[in-house]
Amino acid sequence: MTVEVLKIVLILGISWAAVIWGVNLCHQRGTWFLAGWNTMRKEKRETYNEKEMCRLYGRCVVFCGVGVFLLLYGSFYDRDAVLLAGLGIIALMVVLSIVVPIIHPEKYRKRS
């Protein structure tokens, strides 16, 4: 296997894995792989609107998959603008996944 083929396999494999996992999260599958969610106490987890949280995180993971594709492509093929676009997308999705539930707690928390 040549280096070029290995690069392509890495770029597509990692980014497609993230996109597929993100789509599964949108459909409330794969939450066992979310850091913090599976270790959260059951009482605290029940205060969240799991459906909306999964949708939000699923969308963020899908866009992170796109960002990883751009990041790896730009890195392997010396395209700095593409690499920076990938980094920007990933950073934006991380920030949004933290800030959006804080801004709209009524959507992501269950009503008591």
N, C-alpha and C positions, 0 to 999 in steps of 0.2 A: 504494500500500500504506500503510495507516494505521500509526500508532505501535503500537497495540495488537496488530495482526497481527504486526508485526516483533518485538515482545516475546515473543509466543507461539512464533514460529518459532525465535528464539534459545534460549528456555528448553527447548523440546522437542528442537531439533536438537543442541545441545551435550550435553545429558544423555543422549539416546538414543545418540549417537555413543560416549559413554563406556561405556554399558551394552553396546552391541554389541561394542565392542572388548574389554571384560572377558569376555564370553561366549566370544569367539574365543580369548582368552588361556587360558581354562579348558580349551579343546580344543587347546592348543598351536599356535595359529595367531596370527600378529600379533606374534611376539616380536621381529621386526626393528624394531618401533617402540618397544621398551622402552629407555629411556635407560640406558646402561651395559652392557646385556646384549649388544648387537650390536657394541660396541667392545671387549669383554673378550677377552683373549687366549684362543685356542682351548684351550690346556692348562688354564687356570684354569676355563673354562666347563665342561670335561669333569668337573671335581670336583663339580659341582652335580647334584642330581637334578632335571633339567629339568621332568619331569612334575609333581612336587610344587610346584616354584617357580612354574610357570605357573598351577597351580590357586590357589595363595595369592594371587599378584598379580592373577589374573583376578577372584577374589572381591573383592579390595580395590578394583579399578577399577570393578566393578559397583556397589559401595556408594558409591564416590566419585561415580559418575554420579547416584545418588539424591541424594547430598549437594549436587551441583551444581544439580540441579533445585530443591531446597529453597532453596539459596542465591540462585539467580537469581530464583525466584518471590518470595521474601521481599524481595529487593532492589528489584525492579521494582514491587511492590505494597505497599511500606512495611509489611511484616509482620516486625517485629524478631525475634520468637520463632522464626519459620520460618527466617529467615536464620541465626540463631545455631544452630539445630538442624542446618542444612546445613553450617555451618562446623565444628561439633562432629563430625559424621560424617566429613567429609573429614580432619580432624586425627586422629581415632581410626584411620582406615584407613592413613594415612601412618605413624603410630606402630606399628601392628600389623604392617605390611609390613616394618618394620625390626626390631622386637623378636622376633617369632615365630621367624624363622630363627635368631636368636641363642640363644633359649631351647631350641629343639629342633633342634640341628644334625644329629642322627642322621637326621632325616626329610628334611632339605633338602640334605644332602651325601651323595655316594656313599661307600660303604664301601670302604676300601682293602685 
